[in-house]
Amino acid sequence: MRWIEICIGLGVLAVFFLLKKSGQASVGEAKSRLRNGGLLIDVRSPSEFQSGHLPGAMNLPLDQLEIEAPRRLPDKDRPLLLHCQSGMRSDTAKRKLAGMGYRNVFNLGSYSRAAQVVREP
């Protein structure tokens, strides 16, 4: 009986991680979009951003997105590559921006994954 519970728990965990990854842009796709004018957007809080951020990243905190995006991101066709600490806030930001009419929004996921996109050739 205990093995069944463990297997079910592992299965749920695997599905969670697969769903989380499925909404993220591939590293190659993200690099291409950055090279072609995409914006790197960090949706963490200002204090998180100030404690360290990726080169060229714009800070647009999730809780200010709906107010600041129209002013700071006027081109709704420009590729936007979002990241945060773990990938959860950037996923939420992606959905919000899409709902606001932004057409090229991509979730890079976590800070460390976004760093791979920015730093690797």
Contacts in CASP RR format, 6 or more apart in sequence:
PFRMAT RR
TARGET T0000
AUTHOR 0000-0000-0000
METHOD contacts of the structure
MODEL  1
MRWIEICIGLGVLAVFFLLKKSGQASVGEAKSRLRNGGLLIDVRSPSEFQ
SGHLPGAMNLPLDQLEIEAPRRLPDKDRPLLLHCQSGMRSDTAKRKLAGM
GYRNVFNLGSYSRAAQVVREP
20 87 0 8 1.000
20 91 0 8 1.000
23 91 0 8 1.000
23 94 0 8 1.000
23 107 0 8 1.000
24 87 0 8 1.000
24 106 0 8 1.000
24 107 0 8 1.000
24 108 0 8 1.000
24 109 0 8 1.000
24 113 0 8 1.000
25 33 0 8 1.000
25 81 0 8 1.000
25 106 0 8 1.000
25 107 0 8 1.000
25 108 0 8 1.000
27 113 0 8 1.000
27 116 0 8 1.000
27 117 0 8 1.000
27 120 0 8 1.000
28 117 0 8 1.000
29 106 0 8 1.000
30 81 0 8 1.000
30 106 0 8 1.000
30 108 0 8 1.000
30 117 0 8 1.000
31 117 0 8 1.000
31 120 0 8 1.000
33 79 0 8 1.000
33 81 0 8 1.000
33 104 0 8 1.000
33 106 0 8 1.000
34 40 0 8 1.000
34 79 0 8 1.000
34 81 0 8 1.000
34 117 0 8 1.000
34 118 0 8 1.000
36 79 0 8 1.000
37 78 0 8 1.000
37 79 0 8 1.000
38 78 0 8 1.000
38 79 0 8 1.000
38 80 0 8 1.000
38 81 0 8 1.000
39 58 0 8 1.000
39 73 0 8 1.000
39 78 0 8 1.000
39 79 0 8 1.000
39 80 0 8 1.000
39 81 0 8 1.000
40 54 0 8 1.000
40 56 0 8 1.000
40 57 0 8 1.000
40 58 0 8 1.000
40 81 0 8 1.000
40 83 0 8 1.000
40 108 0 8 1.000
40 114 0 8 1.000
40 118 0 8 1.000
41 57 0 8 1.000
41 58 0 8 1.000
41 59 0 8 1.000
41 60 0 8 1.000
41 80 0 8 1.000
41 81 0 8 1.000
41 82 0 8 1.000
41 83 0 8 1.000
41 93 0 8 1.000
42 49 0 8 1.000
42 53 0 8 1.000
42 54 0 8 1.000
42 57 0 8 1.000
42 58 0 8 1.000
42 59 0 8 1.000
42 60 0 8 1.000
42 82 0 8 1.000
42 83 0 8 1.000
42 84 0 8 1.000
42 111 0 8 1.000
42 114 0 8 1.000
43 60 0 8 1.000
43 61 0 8 1.000
43 62 0 8 1.000
43 65 0 8 1.000
43 82 0 8 1.000
43 83 0 8 1.000
43 84 0 8 1.000
43 89 0 8 1.000
43 90 0 8 1.000
43 93 0 8 1.000
44 59 0 8 1.000
44 61 0 8 1.000
44 62 0 8 1.000
44 84 0 8 1.000
44 85 0 8 1.000
44 89 0 8 1.000
44 111 0 8 1.000
45 61 0 8 1.000
45 63 0 8 1.000
46 59 0 8 1.000
46 61 0 8 1.000
48 85 0 8 1.000
49 57 0 8 1.000
49 59 0 8 1.000
49 61 0 8 1.000
53 59 0 8 1.000
54 83 0 8 1.000
54 111 0 8 1.000
54 114 0 8 1.000
54 115 0 8 1.000
54 118 0 8 1.000
55 118 0 8 1.000
56 118 0 8 1.000
57 83 0 8 1.000
58 72 0 8 1.000
60 68 0 8 1.000
60 69 0 8 1.000
60 72 0 8 1.000
60 73 0 8 1.000
60 93 0 8 1.000
62 84 0 8 1.000
62 89 0 8 1.000
62 92 0 8 1.000
62 93 0 8 1.000
62 96 0 8 1.000
65 93 0 8 1.000
65 96 0 8 1.000
65 97 0 8 1.000
66 96 0 8 1.000
66 100 0 8 1.000
69 97 0 8 1.000
69 100 0 8 1.000
69 102 0 8 1.000
70 100 0 8 1.000
73 80 0 8 1.000
73 102 0 8 1.000
76 100 0 8 1.000
76 101 0 8 1.000
76 102 0 8 1.000
76 103 0 8 1.000
77 103 0 8 1.000
77 104 0 8 1.000
78 104 0 8 1.000
79 104 0 8 1.000
79 105 0 8 1.000
79 106 0 8 1.000
80 97 0 8 1.000
80 102 0 8 1.000
80 104 0 8 1.000
80 105 0 8 1.000
80 106 0 8 1.000
81 106 0 8 1.000
81 108 0 8 1.000
81 114 0 8 1.000
81 117 0 8 1.000
82 90 0 8 1.000
82 93 0 8 1.000
82 94 0 8 1.000
82 97 0 8 1.000
82 105 0 8 1.000
82 106 0 8 1.000
82 107 0 8 1.000
82 108 0 8 1.000
82 109 0 8 1.000
83 90 0 8 1.000
83 107 0 8 1.000
83 108 0 8 1.000
83 109 0 8 1.000
83 110 0 8 1.000
83 111 0 8 1.000
83 113 0 8 1.000
83 114 0 8 1.000
84 90 0 8 1.000
84 93 0 8 1.000
84 109 0 8 1.000
84 110 0 8 1.000
84 111 0 8 1.000
85 110 0 8 1.000
85 111 0 8 1.000
86 109 0 8 1.000
86 110 0 8 1.000
87 107 0 8 1.000
87 108 0 8 1.000
87 109 0 8 1.000
87 110 0 8 1.000
87 113 0 8 1.000
90 107 0 8 1.000
90 108 0 8 1.000
90 109 0 8 1.000
91 107 0 8 1.000
91 109 0 8 1.000
93 105 0 8 1.000
93 107 0 8 1.000
94 105 0 8 1.000
94 106 0 8 1.000
94 107 0 8 1.000
97 105 0 8 1.000
98 105 0 8 1.000
108 114 0 8 1.000
108 117 0 8 1.000
END
